[in-house]
Amino acid sequence: MREKGALERSVKSWEELSGATEDGLALLELAGESEGAEKESLLKEARGIVGTSEERCNSLETQRLLGQEGDDSSAILEINSGAGGTDASDWAEMLKRMYVRWAERNGFKAKVVDEQAHDEAGIKSCTLSIDGPFAYGYLKAEIGVHRLVRISPFDANSRRHTAFASVGAYPDIDDSIEVDINPSDLRVDTFRASGAGGQHVNTTDSAVRLTHEPTGVVVTSQDQKSQLQNKEKAFRVLRARLYQVHIDEQQSELAESRRDQVGTGGRSEKIRTYNYKDSRVTDHRIGLTIKQLQNTLEGDLDPYILAMQAEVEAKRLAQEE
């Protein structure tokens, strides 16, 4: 059923793109037979269709490149503040908003599974559930340490500060994929949820923390109303994490790359720099610089994701040759 759904989406996308192309050609033909204001109106409408079709075509091309196991899954996204004190915590919250906005722009559903607030501002960490086809395939390009350079709003002397936050992504697998978890390997801790919450959320031990002792993987869920619901959500995240561990073990080169990129959020590790001084964003892995910082922070990540996927595909083809 999962494969059937994916194939149906592919066929529907192709039919929609093909139909839009035919509409655009028809409008251009009519424009060629018209004059004055009517011609300009038809050309404007045709340009709109071409622009939308081009974006859709780029999206489909990216999905074509996402052929590795788990790429077509929804995603679990983790953000952790690194070096930089309060600025790093504030930066982690800015990244959270950026990915939520990216999800909204792409028609995905984003939900906070867990969040740990910082004492002064921002967040220490958070876990997001990004629900939609190929969400993980896109977001795996974001794995690594993100660096922010700006005049700190928390510095009374208005000095420039550098802050770091790390991003991790995992495929949110469904029940069709088996992940063997021995109950005796799990430690379950319960505690009171933090945050706004609702009735009973902050007055009972509804939050759940699962620790998989053989691997040391720890996940937490506190956004649900009951302990049972939080346990189910935490277990879902744990399955995704352990599944990724399994995939990484099968692909040792990928595993090494992930460890090198995500690391601990230290100052020497980075994949991308966001510089407020000249509104510049630089992806150091592919040497791409775009001077549209605000657009990027509003969720316009597709230029980086598309460029990264193209780089990966180029390397794959080079290896085959």
N, C-alpha and C positions, 0 to 999 in steps of 0.2 A: 504493500500500500504506500509505503514511503517512496519507493522508486517510481510508482505510478503517479504520485502527486508531483514529483520532480519533473517527470516527463510531460505531464499536462501543463505545468508552468512554462516549460521551455517552448512547447507548441503554441501556447497562448501568447507568449512574448513575441515569437516570430510572426504570428498572424497580425498582432497589433502593429508591429514595426513595418511589415509589408503593406498593411492597409494605410498607414500614415504616409509611406513613400508614394503610394498611388495617389493619395489625396494631394500631396505636394506637387506632383507632376501635373495633375489636372488643373490645379490653381495656376501653375506657371503657363500652361497652355492657354488658359482663359486670359491671363494677363497679357500674353502676346497678341491677343485679338482685341484688347481694350486700350483705352486712352485716358489720359488725365487722372482725376481723383480715383476713378474706379480701378485703374491699372495699379496705382500706388497702394490702394487698399488690398488688392489681391496679392501683390508682391510682399506686403507686410505680413499677411496671413501665411504665405508660403514660407517666409523666413522663419516665422515662429515654429512651424511644423518641422522644418529642417533642423533648427536648433534643438528642439526636443528629441527628435529622432536620433540626432548625433549623440546626445547624452545617453539615450537608451541603448544605442549600438555599442558605445564604449563600455557600458555596464555589462552587456551580454558578452562582450569580448573578454572582460575580466573574469566573468563566471566560467567561461570556457577554459581559462588558464587554471582555475581552481579545481584541480582534479585529484589532489591528495586526499587520503582518508580523513574524514571528519570535516573537510572544507565546506560541505553543504549544510553543516549543522548550525544551530543557534550557538551563542557564545556566552561563556562566563568570563567577565573582565574584572581583574583585580588591580587596584591602584594603591600604592604605598608611598607615603612621603619619605624622602631620604635626607641627605645633608642640606642644611639651610635653615634649621630652626622653624620659627613661625612662618617665614616666607615659604618654606617647603610644604608646610601643612596647607597654607593658602593656595599654593600651586597645585597640590593634589586635588583640592576641591574644584579649582578651575578646570583641571583635566576631566574630572567627573562630569562637569557641566558640558564640556566640549564633546565628550562621547555620547552623552544623552541627546545633545542637539544633532550630532551626526546620525544617531539612530532614528530620530524623528524625521530628518530630511530624507532618509532612505526607506521610510515606511516600516521601520522595526519598532518593537515595543521594548522599552528600557525600564527596568525596575531595580531599585536598591534592595539587595538581599541582606547586606550587613554594612554598618558604618560605625567607625570609631572617631568621635570628635576630638579635636585638639583643645587644650585648655583655653588658649587665647583666641585663635581663629583657624578656620579651615578644618581639615580632617587628617587624622593619622593614617587611616586606610579605609577602603570601601570595596565592596564586591557588588558588581552589577550583573544582572541577567539581561542579555540582549537577544530578544526572540525574533527570528526571521531567517529565511533561507540564505545560506552562504554568509551569515554574519561572522562566523569564526574565520572563514576563508579570507574575508576582508580584514578583520581585526588582528589577525596574526602578524600583519605587517607593522602593527603598532607595538609589538613586544620589545621592551627595552627601557632604557633610562631617558627621560625627557628633561632637558635643562631649560630653565627660565632665567633671563638676564633682564633686570629692570631696576628703576629707582624704587627702593622698598617703601611701601606705605607704612611700615612698622618701625622705620628708622627716623628718629626726630631730626637727624642731621641730613636727611634726604640723600643718603649715599646709595650707590649702585650695589645691589646684592645679586648673588647667584644662588638659585635653588634647584633641587633635584627631586624627581619622583619617578618611581619605576612602574611599568605597566606590564601585566601578564595576561594572557588570553588562553582559554581552554575550550574545546568543543563541548557543547551541552548535549551529550548523547542521549538517545531515547532507549526504551527498554528492549529494542531489537538487538542491541549490542550488549553482550554479557560482560560484566566486570565482577570477578570473583572477589568478594570481601568477606573474610572470616569474622563473624561477630566477636570472637574472642580477641581479635586484634584491635578492636575499637574501644576507646575510652570516651564515655559520654558525660559531659558536665552541663549543668543547667544553672542559670543565673537570671537576674532581673534585666529586662531590656532597657536600653538607654534611648533617649530621644523623646519626641513628642508623644507618639503612641496614642492609645485610646484606653477605654475602660479595661481594666485588668492587665494591660500590657506592662505597666511599670509597677504593679503591685503584686505580681506573682512571678515565679521563676519560669517565665515562658521562653526565654532565649536558650539556645542550645549550641554547645561547642563539641564537635567531633574531632578526635585525634586518632589518626591511623598510626599506631605505634611502630610497625615495621618500616614505614617510609618517613615518619615524622610529619606528614601532611596534616595541617590543622585547618578546619573550616568552621565558620560560625554563621548562624542565621537568627535574626531577632526581629524581622519585619512582620512576621505572621502573628495572629492573635493568640494562638494556643501553642503549647509546648510540642504537641504532636505535629502540628503543621510546620513548625520550625525545624523539627527533627527530620521530617520528610524533605524539606528544602535543603537542609544542610547535607543530607545523604545524597541528594541529587548533585550538589556541587562537588562533594567528595568523589563520586563516581567519575565526574568529568576530569577532576584533577588526576586521579589514579589512571584513568584511560590515557591521558596525555603522557604520564610517566611511562606507561607501557609502549606507546608509540615512539617516544623518545629513545627508549632502550632498543627498539627495533631499528631506529635510524640514528645511529651514534653521531653522525656528523651534525644532524639537526639538533640533537641533544646538546652537543658542545656549543653550537651557535646560540641556543637559547640561554645556556648558563652564562656565556660570555656577555650576552646582551642585557639580560634582566639583572643579574648580579645582586648587589645590595643597595643600590642607589647612591653609590659613592661618586665623588667628584670626577674621577678619571673615566667613568663609564657613561657613554651617552650615544644615542642614535639620532637625536634631533635637538636643535637649539632654537628657542623662541626669544628673539631680541626686541625689546620694546623701543630701543633707541632709534632704529631705522625701520621698524615695523617689518622685520625680516625673519623668516623661518627657514632653517637650513637642515636638510636631511643629510647627515654625514655619510650614510651608507652608500648613497647613489650620487652624491654631489649635487643635489637639487636645492636651489634657493628660490623662494617665492616671497615677494614683498607684499604680502597680504595677511598680516598677523591677525587682525580682527576677524577677517573672514574665516581663517583657520580656527580660531577660538570659538567661532559660532558654529563649528561643525563641518566646515568645508575641507574634509580630509581626502576626498577622492583623488585629487592630483598626486598626492604622495602615495596613496595606496596603488593607483594605476601604474605609476612609475616604478614602484617596487616590484609589482607583479611582472611588469615588462622586463625588468632586470633579471628576475629569477628565471623567466622563460628564455631569455637570451643565453643565460649561462647553461640552462638545460640543453638547448639546441647545440651550443658549442661543444658540450661534453659528448653528445651523440655523434657529432661529426668527427 
